[in-house]
């Protein structure tokens, strides 16, 4: 491997960004509030004395949107911070989410959760293989208990 390909690979694997966390948080709150307000328009609003089913969602979305706008304004007075974004672990974690989605129907909940946790933990080099397997077992069992037993969802647990 020559020197130029090493430099190119190192630049791609770690990106340094200047971001303002408050700006993105305010933007996220404002977008969520806009979506909630849009969906709440299909319900009757009612009056203050006789509130309809859309009154509370509209009121909460306006409050959330107001807080988001306040956070956006405040963020303009704070300096941006430098963060280092590691691209390879990000791709591995996104791949584990895709693997879970692909495996869920064909393999079942336990194998899909187990394999996606194993893949996601490859992004962190400090976890041992024993730790990966134990974490994957705990997460897959917890997922089964929460979704099948707790929520009563009809998700296949094993290969069908």
N, C-alpha and C positions, 0 to 999 in steps of 0.2 A: 504494500500500500504506500503510495507516494505521499509526500507532505501536503499537497494541496487537497487531496481527498480527506485526509485527517482533519485539516482545518475546517473544511466544509461540513464534515460530519459533526464536529464539536459545536459549530455555530448552530446547526440545526437541532441538536439534542438539547441545548439550553438557550432559551431566549430570555432576555432581560426586558421587562416592560415597566413603564412608568404609569401607574394607575392610582386613582383616588377611590378607595373603598366606599366612602360615603356617597360618591357620585353614582356608582353602580348599584349600591343598595337603594338609593332613592329612586333610581330609574326602574329597578325591579319592583319596588312597592307601587310606583305609579302605574306600571304596566299591569300588575295584578289587579289594582283598583279599577283600571279601565276595563279589563275583561269582566270583572265582577259586576260593574255598573252596566255594561252592555248586556250581559245575560239576565240581569235583574229587570231589564226593561220589558220583558215578556210577562211580568206579573203586575197585577193591579197595585198601584201605590197607596190609594186610600187617603185619608186625612189624618191629622194628628189625633182626633177623637176616635176615629174608627180606622185603625191601621190595616192596610191590606197586606197580602203575603210578600209584596215587593218592597215594603217600607224599610224593614230592617236591613236587607241586603244593599239597598241604595244608600241608606244612611252610613252603614259601615264602609262601603266602597268610597264614599265621599270623605270620610274621616281618614281612611287609609291613603287615599290620593293626596289629601292635604298634608299628611305626615311625610309622604314621599316627596312632595314639592318642597317642603321645608328642608328636608335632608339634601335635596338637590341644590338649593340655594346656599345652605351652610357649607356644602362641599366645595363651593367655589372660593371660599376663603381659607381653605387648608391646602398645604402643598401636597403634591403627588408623591407616592412612595415608590421605590424601585423594588420589584419582585423578580425572582428568577423562576421562569416557567420551564419545567422539564417536559419535553415533548414525548419522549419514549414512554415514561410511566403513564402519561395521559392517554396515549394510544392503547396501552395494555389495559387500563381500567375501562375505557370505552369498549374495547373488544370483549371484556368479560361481561359487560351489560348486553352486548349483542349475542354472545354465546348463551346467556341465560334465556333471552327471548327466543332463540332458535331451538334450544333444547327443551323448553318447558312443555310443549305439547307432545313431542315425540318421546322424550325420556322420562318426564315426570318432574315433580317439584324437588324431591330430594337430590337426584343426580344433577339437575340443572343448577340448583343452589350450590351444591358441593363443588362442581367443576368451575363455576364462575368465581367462587371465593378463592379457589386454588389459583386460577389465572390472575385475579386481581392482586393477590399477595405477591405475585412475581414482580410487581412494580416496586416493592420495597425489598431491597437486598438484605436487610438485617433480620428478616424472619427466617427461621430454620424450617426444614421440611416437616419436622414433627409439629412445630407451631402452626404451619399451614394446614396440615391435616386435622389437627384438633380444632382450630378455628372453623374450618369448613364443616366439620361434623356438628359443632355447636350451632353455627348459623343455620345449617340446613334443618336441624331438628327444631330450632326455635321458629324458623319460617313455617314449617309444617304445623306446629302447635298454634301459632298465631292465625294463619290463614285457614286451615282446615278445621281445627277444633274451636278456636275463638270466634272467628268470623263466619264459620260454616260455609266456606266457599267450596264448590265442587271442582277441585283441581286434582288431576291424577298425581298420585304420590310416586309411583314407579312406572317403568315401561309398561305401555298398554298393549 
